[in-house]
Every structure is written in C-alpha cells, then in structure tokens.
C-alpha cells in the first residue's frame, strides 16, 4: 500500500489564498496589515528565513518593516526596539527571528512583545490562552499541522497521537491543539522508554527530533495505515531531511508528509494568517478562519 502525500506546499497555497482575500477586505476597511521583523546579526540561515517571510508577505499584500540590528546589540537596546514597535499603531505583528546571539536572552526578548502583536504565539499570555482553548494567536508550526489535517480530512477525534517533541515552539503547543481536537496525546522525548511500542500503538505520529545521528523514524516503528507528519528539518548525508525517509514511510503509512515540502511551507503560511488576525483584532474586526 502506498499512502497519500501530505503536500504542505499545496495546503500553504490554499491558506495564502484565504489570507490574500482577508488582506483585501481589511484594506477596504482602512486596515493595512503590517509585519515587523527583527533579525539580530548576520546569521545566513536566519537571513534566508526572514527573506522568505518577507517574500510571502509581499505575495499576499502584507506590508513589512525590516529591522536588522548588529549582533552586538545589548538586551536593553533590543527591548527598546521592541517597545518602539509595540507603540507603533501601523505595526500589527512583531517577529523576532530566533536563535539570538548567545548574550541575548530569548525569553526576556520575546516577552517584551505585546500579546496582541505576538504572531509567533510565544508570549506567556498567548501560551496560557492556548492551554485553556482561548488563543487567537497560536505558534505557527503546530497550527500549520492542524491545518494540514483539516485539509486532508484527517479526523483527530479519538485518535492515539504520539508527538516526538516537547519544545515550546512545537511539542507543547501542539499537545494543546490536539487535545482540543479530542485526540489522545502521548508526548515523547529523550527520556521516553520503549518509544517504538508507543509509536506502534499510535494512529498518528508527529515527529520533530531533527538529529538523524540519534534518531530515525523507520517503517518498523509504525503500524500499517498510520499517519506520519515529519516536523524535523536537518542536513543529513548532504541533503535536507526529516526524521524519516519519506519514500520508505509512505509505503506503509496511509498519509505522510515529506521533507522538504511538508510542514515547512505551512509555518510561513500560518505566520501570514496570524498577522492578518492580529491586524483585525486591533480594529475589532471579525475575520473568518
């Protein structure tokens, strides 16, 4: 049995089309959605990520403001820049590209962002709202995964889901989104015992380890017809890879996402969606998701 490819590029295109319509509607009501990005230093990978986000914004009509402070910026100076953007009514979303240089504190930095402008969904108020099912701005990768499931009519209710990741960016917010969709979730990590058994007992496996030297999800770890969503992105044997080898997994899974072309495009698409949501919130405008 060969399963169905979960095509993140296709789903992201659909989300972007929806966002573009919302942008046009907001502009007709006098709201010009704007995302401000902060890239500290000259990390090439981070610069590429930010450039791709700006390009995506441009495609749907979202304005961008690019801030590129030097790598030696102090914590106080960075906090002041964020405060300036908090006070700027023309800016609806603020994104600080991570990771930051080692002398800067990521938690201290992200918590400076106003919750209503926190398009990454990382501030404590938004994390807390997610835990009680009330969040409007949710971490982009987890919300992108849920969007992929909706697009492919993957019913989460009653499903046993193994999430192999417990990070603040992916695993923790994803746990809350999954249980809000009535899934039964097992969060796995480096201390989890008998991971293979947990995976074999799961209907859906969402994996995001990102280090093929220590972990690979192999076909013998999944049951026939399982669903595999690969969140990981890593360089392995000279190419971009996830935690699994897609050609192997798709032969046994009913659905599976590849790397690249799976979850990655969805992260950017959901950032756009969060930005227009934030813009609408500032004016009390209700938008349909």
TIMI-510927 format. One record per residue (C-alpha): residue in three letters; z, x, y. Coordinates in steps of 0.25 Angstrom, whole numbers, padded with zeros to 4 digits, always signed. Example, Ala and Ser with C-alpha at 12.3 -4.5 7.8 and 13.67 -1.06 7.14 Angstrom:
<nodes>
ALA+0031+0049-0018;SER+0029+0055-0004;
</nodes>
This chain:
<nodes>
UNK+0000+0000+0000;UNK-0004+0005+0014;UNK+0004-0001+0025;UNK+0001-0005+0039;UNK+0001+0005+0050;UNK+0011+0002+0062;UNK+0002+0006+0073;UNK+0010+0010+0085;UNK-0002+0012+0094;UNK-0007-0002+0091;UNK+0007-0008+0094;UNK+0009+0000+0106;UNK-0005-0004+0112;UNK+0000-0019+0110;UNK+0013-0016+0117;UNK+0005-0009+0128;UNK-0004-0021+0130;UNK+0008-0030+0132;UNK+0015-0021+0141;UNK+0002-0020+0150;UNK+0002-0035+0151;UNK+0017-0035+0155;UNK+0014-0024+0166;UNK+0003-0032+0172;UNK+0012-0044+0172;UNK+0023-0036+0179;UNK+0014-0031+0189;UNK+0009-0045+0193;UNK+0024-0048+0196;UNK+0025-0035+0204;UNK+0032-0026+0194;UNK+0025-0013+0191;UNK+0031-0007+0179;UNK+0035+0008+0180;UNK+0040+0018+0171;UNK+0046+0031+0176;UNK+0047+0043+0166;UNK+0055+0055+0167;UNK+0051+0068+0160;UNK+0060+0079+0161;UNK+0054+0093+0160;UNK+0040+0096+0153;UNK+0042+0093+0138;UNK+0028+0092+0133;UNK+0031+0081+0123;UNK+0039+0073+0133;UNK+0028+0074+0143;UNK+0018+0069+0133;UNK+0027+0057+0130;UNK+0029+0054+0145;UNK+0014+0055+0148;UNK+0011+0045+0136;UNK+0021+0035+0142;UNK+0014+0036+0156;UNK+0001+0034+0150;UNK+0005+0022+0142;UNK+0012+0016+0155;UNK-0001+0018+0162;UNK-0009+0011+0151;UNK-0001-0002+0153;UNK+0001-0001+0169;UNK+0015+0004+0169;UNK+0018+0014+0181;UNK+0025+0027+0178;UNK+0033+0037+0186;UNK+0034+0051+0180;UNK+0045+0060+0183;UNK+0045+0074+0177;UNK+0058+0082+0182;UNK+0059+0096+0178;UNK+0066+0100+0165;UNK+0078+0106+0173;UNK+0081+0093+0180;UNK+0096+0090+0180;UNK+0103+0078+0174;UNK+0107+0073+0187;UNK+0093+0075+0193;UNK+0087+0067+0181;UNK+0097+0056+0183;UNK+0094+0055+0197;UNK+0079+0053+0194;UNK+0082+0042+0184;UNK+0091+0035+0195;UNK+0079+0036+0204;UNK+0070+0029+0194;UNK+0081+0019+0192;UNK+0081+0016+0206;UNK+0066+0015+0207;UNK+0062+0000+0206;UNK+0048+0004+0203;UNK+0052+0010+0190;UNK+0055+0001+0179;UNK+0057+0011+0167;UNK+0062+0025+0166;UNK+0059+0034+0155;UNK+0066+0048+0153;UNK+0057+0056+0143;UNK+0066+0062+0132;UNK+0070+0072+0128;UNK+0076+0078+0140;UNK+0079+0093+0143;UNK+0092+0097+0136;UNK+0100+0098+0149;UNK+0098+0083+0151;UNK+0106+0072+0145;UNK+0097+0061+0139;UNK+0108+0051+0138;UNK+0112+0054+0152;UNK+0098+0053+0157;UNK+0093+0040+0150;UNK+0106+0033+0154;UNK+0102+0035+0169;UNK+0090+0025+0167;UNK+0093+0011+0171;UNK+0093+0002+0159;UNK+0082-0007+0164;UNK+0073+0005+0166;UNK+0076+0011+0153;UNK+0063+0010+0146;UNK+0067+0019+0134;UNK+0079+0010+0131;UNK+0089+0021+0131;UNK+0100+0018+0141;UNK+0113+0013+0135;UNK+0111-0001+0141;UNK+0098-0003+0134;UNK+0103+0003+0121;UNK+0115-0007+0122;UNK+0106-0019+0125;UNK+0097-0015+0113;UNK+0109-0015+0104;UNK+0112-0030+0108;UNK+0098-0034+0108;UNK+0096-0036+0123;UNK+0088-0023+0127;UNK+0075-0025+0135;UNK+0072-0010+0135;UNK+0072-0004+0121;UNK+0069+0010+0116;UNK+0054+0011+0115;UNK+0052+0017+0101;UNK+0062+0007+0094;UNK+0056-0005+0102;UNK+0042+0000+0098;UNK+0045+0000+0083;UNK+0050-0015+0084;UNK+0037-0018+0092;UNK+0029-0011+0081;UNK+0036-0020+0070;UNK+0033-0033+0078;UNK+0018-0029+0080;UNK+0016-0027+0065;UNK+0025-0039+0062;UNK+0035-0031+0054;UNK+0047-0040+0053;UNK+0060-0033+0055;UNK+0069-0044+0051;UNK+0077-0042+0039;UNK+0071-0028+0036;UNK+0078-0016+0032;UNK+0075-0005+0042;UNK+0078+0010+0041;UNK+0078+0017+0054;UNK+0078+0032+0053;UNK+0082+0036+0067;UNK+0095+0034+0075;UNK+0091+0039+0088;UNK+0094+0032+0101;UNK+0079+0031+0104;UNK+0074+0025+0091;UNK+0084+0022+0080;UNK+0096+0016+0087;UNK+0087+0006+0096;UNK+0078+0003+0084;UNK+0090-0001+0076;UNK+0094-0012+0086;UNK+0079-0017+0087;UNK+0078-0018+0072;UNK+0091-0026+0070;UNK+0087-0035+0082;UNK+0075-0038+0073;UNK+0084-0041+0062;UNK+0081-0029+0053;UNK+0092-0022+0045;UNK+0092-0007+0050;UNK+0097+0006+0044;UNK+0098+0017+0054;UNK+0095+0031+0047;UNK+0097+0045+0052;UNK+0100+0059+0047;UNK+0113+0055+0040;UNK+0108+0043+0033;UNK+0110+0044+0018;UNK+0099+0040+0008;UNK+0088+0038+0019;UNK+0078+0036+0008;UNK+0085+0024+0002;UNK+0087+0017+0015;UNK+0072+0019+0018;UNK+0068+0013+0005;UNK+0077+0001+0007;UNK+0071-0001+0021;UNK+0059-0011+0024;UNK+0057-0003+0037;UNK+0059+0012+0040;UNK+0059+0017+0054;UNK+0060+0032+0054;UNK+0061+0041+0066;UNK+0067+0055+0062;UNK+0056+0064+0068;UNK+0058+0076+0059;UNK+0050+0078+0047;UNK+0057+0090+0043;UNK+0069+0082+0040;UNK+0064+0068+0037;UNK+0051+0061+0032;UNK+0050+0047+0028;UNK+0042+0047+0015;UNK+0036+0035+0007;UNK+0046+0036-0004;UNK+0057+0033+0007;UNK+0050+0019+0010;UNK+0049+0007+0001;UNK+0035+0000-0001;UNK+0031-0008+0011;UNK+0042-0003+0020;UNK+0039-0001+0035;UNK+0039+0013+0041;UNK+0040+0015+0056;UNK+0040+0030+0060;UNK+0046+0033+0073;UNK+0046+0048+0072;UNK+0037+0058+0079;UNK+0037+0073+0075;UNK+0028+0084+0073;UNK+0026+0087+0058;UNK+0016+0097+0052;UNK+0009+0097+0065;UNK+0007+0083+0067;UNK+0015+0071+0073;UNK+0023+0064+0062;UNK+0033+0054+0060;UNK+0044+0053+0049;UNK+0034+0048+0039;UNK+0020+0051+0035;UNK+0012+0039+0039;UNK+0001+0040+0028;UNK+0012+0040+0017;UNK+0021+0030+0022;UNK+0010+0019+0025;UNK+0006+0019+0010;UNK+0020+0013+0007;UNK+0024+0006+0020;UNK+0020-0008+0024;UNK+0020-0003+0039;UNK+0021+0011+0044;UNK+0020+0018+0058;UNK+0012+0031+0059;UNK+0016+0043+0068;UNK+0009+0045+0077;UNK+0004+0031+0081;UNK+0017+0023+0077;UNK+0029+0021+0085;UNK+0026+0032+0096;UNK+0016+0023+0104;UNK+0026+0011+0103;UNK+0037+0020+0110;UNK+0028+0021+0122;UNK+0023+0006+0122;UNK+0037+0001+0122;UNK+0041+0010+0134;UNK+0030+0003+0141;UNK+0036-0010+0137;UNK+0050-0006+0141;UNK+0044-0002+0155;UNK+0038-0016+0158;UNK+0050-0023+0152;UNK+0059-0014+0162;UNK+0049-0018+0173;UNK+0050-0033+0170;UNK+0065-0032+0169;UNK+0067-0027+0183;UNK+0060-0039+0189;UNK+0066-0049+0179;UNK+0052-0052+0173;UNK+0052-0057+0158;UNK+0041-0050+0150;UNK+0037-0054+0136;UNK+0038-0043+0126;
</nodes>
